[in-house]
Amino acid sequence: MITGLHHYALAVPGLDVADEFLRSFGLETSAESNRLVARCPGREQEQVLMVEGPAKQLFYVAFSVAPGSLDALRERLERAGVAPVEPPAGAPESGLWILDPDGTPVRLLETQPASPRQIPPVLSNIGSQYHRFDTPGWETAEDAMPRRLGHCLLFTPAMEPMVRFYTEALGLAVSDRIPGKVTFLNAGPGDHHVFGFIASTHPGFHHGSYEVPSLDAIALGARRMLDRGWSRGWGLGRHTVGSNYFHYMADPWGSWIEWFSDIDQIRDCWIPKDWDVPPQLWGPPPPAEFVSNLEPPR
């Protein structure tokens, strides 16, 4: 029923700062009904929505639901004892709204996800496989902009209730776990994870992650932000669980935003496992504040 993460929304102090930060990251922004909406270049779909607030706060998360399946999902939620609610003040009214166990509003949109912009194949000469001939690789590494929102992770003090809610009531599935620390969820065949949770003392937003065409694009994006004065981050590296290349930038409100490329793709036969591994296969260790939940308790 749920086909993926559609977008996420934050309340932040200073939409002008948010606009500058998101455009530096590589998103296209527009002001719509007192809200700042950001999209990936070439993709007609909200990826992040921001509203003005006294402090950074997770406003809501939105998932796309396969056209024609919302009524079945509504019945599934009713059997699970999950009742619809009104959207939070200042949020769009469309969609089916519910609350998760942490009290975060969840927006369910019956819509087909918009296609990311098309890109040419990224040809490589790696190992014993050679695919790029008579073309300098550095000259083709020009497209460094995000193509789509891939996933986001939330802080939670209630890992197991949140996992049960999103799997049993909403139909996502566990991909893998680092017990006591992180749980990753998928929406069926495709990306290893589209959503997930990090253990914390209270709810909050940890990061949103955007796919870019290549490892070069990650590095070029980080360089672009550095040139514009945004220097605090973590990367470059390759994750263990999920396997994607990554680079994170700290946002102005105490959370993170990530470029990723080459994430694991899974099928229906995927079997989740519990892992005891660090978050990176290679790359610098994460800064101490990477798992600090600076969002004010609700």
C-alpha positions as CSV (number, residue, x, y, z in Angstrom):
1,M,0.0,0.0,0.0
2,I,2.7,2.5,1.0
3,T,5.1,2.9,-1.9
4,G,7.6,5.2,-0.2
5,L,8.5,8.3,1.7
6,H,6.8,11.3,0.0
7,H,8.3,14.2,2.0
8,Y,8.9,15.4,5.5
9,A,8.1,18.7,7.2
10,L,9.9,20.7,9.9
11,A,9.1,23.8,11.9
12,V,12.2,26.0,12.0
13,P,13.1,29.5,13.2
14,G,13.9,31.6,10.1
15,L,12.6,30.5,6.7
16,D,15.1,32.8,5.1
17,V,18.0,30.7,6.6
18,A,16.2,27.5,5.6
19,D,15.8,28.8,2.0
20,E,19.6,29.6,1.8
21,F,20.6,26.3,3.3
22,L,18.3,24.1,1.1
23,R,19.3,25.9,-2.1
24,S,23.0,25.5,-1.2
25,F,22.4,21.8,-0.7
26,G,21.0,21.6,-4.2
27,L,17.2,21.8,-3.8
28,E,14.9,24.2,-5.6
29,T,12.7,26.2,-3.2
30,S,9.4,28.2,-3.5
31,A,7.2,30.0,-1.0
32,E,3.7,28.5,-1.0
33,S,0.9,29.5,1.5
34,N,3.4,30.8,4.2
35,R,5.4,27.6,3.8
36,L,8.8,27.0,2.2
37,V,8.6,24.0,-0.1
38,A,11.8,22.4,-1.6
39,R,12.0,20.0,-4.5
40,C,14.7,18.1,-6.3
41,P,15.6,19.7,-9.7
42,G,13.5,18.0,-12.4
43,R,11.1,16.3,-10.0
44,E,7.6,17.7,-9.5
45,Q,7.1,16.5,-5.9
46,E,7.6,18.1,-2.5
47,Q,10.6,16.7,-0.7
48,V,10.7,18.9,2.3
49,L,8.3,21.5,3.6
50,M,9.2,24.0,6.3
51,V,7.0,26.3,8.4
52,E,8.0,29.1,10.8
53,G,8.4,28.1,14.4
54,P,10.1,29.2,17.6
55,A,12.5,26.2,17.6
56,K,13.2,23.3,15.2
57,Q,10.5,20.6,15.5
58,L,9.4,17.7,13.4
59,F,6.1,18.8,11.9
60,Y,5.0,15.7,10.1
61,V,6.1,12.9,7.8
62,A,4.3,12.0,4.5
63,F,4.1,8.7,2.7
64,S,2.8,8.0,-0.8
65,V,0.1,5.3,-1.0
66,A,-0.6,3.4,-4.2
67,P,-3.5,4.8,-6.1
68,G,-6.7,2.8,-5.4
69,S,-5.4,1.4,-2.1
70,L,-6.2,4.1,0.4
71,D,-9.6,2.7,1.4
72,A,-7.9,-0.7,2.1
73,L,-5.3,1.1,4.2
74,R,-8.0,3.0,6.0
75,E,-9.6,-0.3,6.9
76,R,-6.3,-1.7,8.0
77,L,-5.8,1.3,10.3
78,E,-9.3,0.9,11.7
79,R,-8.7,-2.7,12.6
80,A,-5.4,-1.6,14.3
81,G,-7.4,0.9,16.3
82,V,-5.8,3.9,14.6
83,A,-8.3,6.7,14.1
84,P,-7.9,9.6,11.6
85,V,-7.0,13.0,13.0
86,E,-7.2,16.6,11.8
87,P,-4.0,17.9,10.2
88,P,-1.8,20.1,12.4
89,A,-2.4,23.9,12.2
90,G,-0.6,25.3,9.2
91,A,-0.3,21.9,7.4
92,P,-2.0,21.1,4.0
93,E,-5.4,19.6,4.5
94,S,-5.3,16.9,1.8
95,G,-4.5,13.3,2.5
96,L,-5.4,11.0,5.4
97,W,-3.9,12.1,8.7
98,I,-3.0,9.9,11.7
99,L,-0.7,10.0,14.7
100,D,2.1,7.6,15.4
101,P,3.0,6.4,18.9
102,D,5.4,9.3,19.4
103,G,2.6,11.7,18.6
104,T,4.1,12.7,15.2
105,P,1.4,13.5,12.6
106,V,1.6,11.1,9.6
107,R,0.2,12.2,6.2
108,L,-0.9,9.5,3.8
109,L,-1.2,10.7,0.2
110,E,-2.9,8.5,-2.5
111,T,-0.6,9.4,-5.3
112,Q,1.9,8.0,-7.7
113,P,5.5,9.2,-6.8
114,A,6.9,11.6,-9.3
115,S,9.7,10.3,-11.4
116,P,13.2,11.7,-10.7
117,R,14.9,13.5,-13.5
118,Q,16.6,11.3,-16.1
119,I,20.4,11.1,-16.1
120,P,22.8,9.3,-18.4
121,P,24.5,6.1,-17.2
122,V,27.4,6.7,-14.9
123,L,30.1,4.7,-16.6
124,S,33.1,3.4,-14.6
125,N,36.3,1.5,-14.9
126,I,36.4,-0.4,-11.6
127,G,37.9,-3.8,-10.8
128,S,38.0,-5.9,-14.0
129,Q,35.0,-4.2,-15.5
130,Y,35.7,-1.4,-18.0
131,H,32.8,0.7,-19.4
132,R,34.2,4.1,-20.1
133,F,36.4,4.6,-23.2
134,D,37.8,7.6,-24.8
135,T,36.0,9.9,-22.3
136,P,37.7,11.6,-19.4
137,G,35.8,10.7,-16.3
138,W,36.3,14.0,-14.6
139,E,34.6,15.9,-17.5
140,T,31.4,13.9,-17.1
141,A,31.0,14.4,-13.3
142,E,28.9,17.5,-13.7
143,D,25.5,16.6,-12.4
144,A,25.8,17.0,-8.6
145,M,22.2,17.9,-7.8
146,P,19.8,15.6,-5.8
147,R,17.4,13.5,-7.8
148,R,15.0,12.3,-5.1
149,L,14.4,12.1,-1.4
150,G,15.3,8.5,-0.5
151,H,14.7,8.2,3.3
152,C,14.6,9.9,6.6
153,L,15.4,8.8,10.1
154,L,13.6,9.9,13.3
155,F,14.7,9.8,16.9
156,T,12.4,7.8,19.2
157,P,12.3,6.8,22.9
158,A,9.8,4.0,21.9
159,M,11.6,1.9,19.3
160,E,9.5,-1.3,19.5
161,P,6.1,0.5,19.6
162,M,7.2,2.7,16.6
163,V,8.4,-0.3,14.6
164,R,5.2,-2.3,15.3
165,F,3.1,0.7,14.3
166,Y,4.8,1.3,11.0
167,T,5.0,-2.4,10.1
168,E,1.7,-3.8,11.4
169,A,-0.5,-0.7,10.9
170,L,1.1,0.9,7.9
171,G,2.7,-2.1,6.2
172,L,6.4,-1.2,6.0
173,A,8.9,-3.9,6.7
174,V,12.0,-4.2,8.8
175,S,15.2,-4.3,6.6
176,D,17.9,-4.6,9.2
177,R,18.7,-3.6,12.8
178,I,21.5,-2.5,15.0
179,P,19.8,-3.6,18.2
180,G,19.3,-0.9,20.8
181,K,20.4,1.8,18.3
182,V,18.9,1.8,14.8
183,T,16.1,0.1,12.9
184,F,15.7,0.5,9.1
185,L,12.4,0.0,7.3
186,N,11.6,-0.6,3.6
187,A,8.5,-0.2,1.5
188,G,9.0,-3.4,-0.5
189,P,11.4,-4.1,-3.4
190,G,13.7,-1.1,-4.0
191,D,15.8,0.9,-1.6
192,H,17.1,-1.0,1.4
193,H,15.4,1.6,3.6
194,V,13.0,4.5,3.2
195,F,12.4,5.2,6.9
196,G,13.9,4.3,10.2
197,F,14.5,5.1,13.9
198,I,17.4,6.0,16.1
199,A,17.0,5.4,19.9
200,S,16.8,8.6,21.9
201,T,15.4,10.1,25.1
202,H,12.6,11.8,23.2
203,P,11.1,12.1,19.7
204,G,12.8,14.2,17.0
205,F,14.0,14.5,13.4
206,H,17.5,13.1,12.7
207,H,18.1,13.5,8.9
208,G,16.7,13.5,5.4
209,S,18.7,11.7,2.7
210,Y,18.8,12.5,-1.0
211,E,20.1,10.4,-3.9
212,V,22.6,11.9,-6.2
213,P,24.0,10.3,-9.4
214,S,27.4,9.3,-8.2
215,L,30.2,9.4,-5.6
216,D,31.6,12.4,-7.5
217,A,28.2,14.1,-7.0
218,I,28.4,13.7,-3.3
219,A,31.9,15.2,-3.1
220,L,31.0,18.0,-5.5
221,G,27.9,18.8,-3.4
222,A,29.9,18.9,-0.2
223,R,32.4,21.2,-2.0
224,R,29.6,23.5,-3.1
225,M,28.3,23.9,0.4
226,L,31.8,24.5,1.8
227,D,32.2,27.3,-0.8
228,R,29.0,28.8,0.5
229,G,30.0,28.7,4.1
230,W,28.4,25.5,5.3
231,S,31.3,23.4,6.7
232,R,30.1,21.3,9.5
233,G,29.4,17.7,8.5
234,W,30.4,14.0,8.4
235,G,31.9,12.2,5.4
236,L,32.9,11.2,2.9
237,G,32.3,7.5,3.7
238,R,30.4,4.3,2.9
239,H,27.8,3.0,5.3
240,T,27.7,-0.6,6.6
241,V,24.0,-1.3,6.8
242,G,22.5,-0.1,3.5
243,S,26.0,0.2,1.9
244,N,25.4,3.6,0.4
245,Y,28.2,6.2,0.0
246,F,27.4,9.2,2.1
247,H,28.2,12.7,3.2
248,Y,26.1,14.5,5.8
249,M,25.9,18.3,6.4
250,A,24.7,19.7,9.8
251,D,21.7,22.0,9.3
252,P,21.3,25.3,11.2
253,W,18.8,23.7,13.7
254,G,20.7,20.7,15.1
255,S,19.7,18.0,12.6
256,W,21.3,16.6,9.4
257,I,20.9,16.3,5.7
258,E,22.6,13.6,3.6
259,W,23.6,13.0,0.0
260,F,23.7,9.3,-0.9
261,S,24.6,7.1,-3.8
262,D,24.8,3.3,-4.5
263,I,22.3,2.1,-1.8
264,D,21.5,-1.6,-1.6
265,Q,18.5,-2.7,-3.6
266,I,16.4,-5.4,-2.0
267,R,13.6,-7.8,-3.3
268,D,10.8,-9.7,-1.6
269,C,13.2,-12.5,-0.6
270,W,15.2,-10.1,1.6
271,I,15.7,-11.4,5.2
272,P,16.4,-8.8,7.9
273,K,19.3,-9.3,10.2
274,D,20.6,-7.9,13.5
275,W,24.1,-6.4,13.2
276,D,26.8,-5.2,15.6
277,V,28.7,-2.9,13.3
278,P,29.7,0.8,13.3
279,P,27.8,3.0,10.9
280,Q,30.6,3.4,8.4
281,L,32.6,0.7,6.5
282,W,35.2,3.4,5.8
283,G,35.4,7.1,6.4
284,P,35.9,9.2,9.5
285,P,34.1,8.3,12.6
286,P,30.9,10.2,13.2
287,P,31.2,13.3,15.3
288,A,29.9,13.0,18.9
289,E,26.9,15.2,18.2
290,F,25.8,13.1,15.3
291,V,23.3,11.1,17.5
292,S,22.5,14.1,19.8
293,N,18.8,14.9,19.8
294,L,18.8,18.6,20.1
295,E,15.1,19.0,19.3
296,P,13.1,20.3,22.2
297,P,11.0,17.7,24.0
298,R,7.3,18.1,23.2
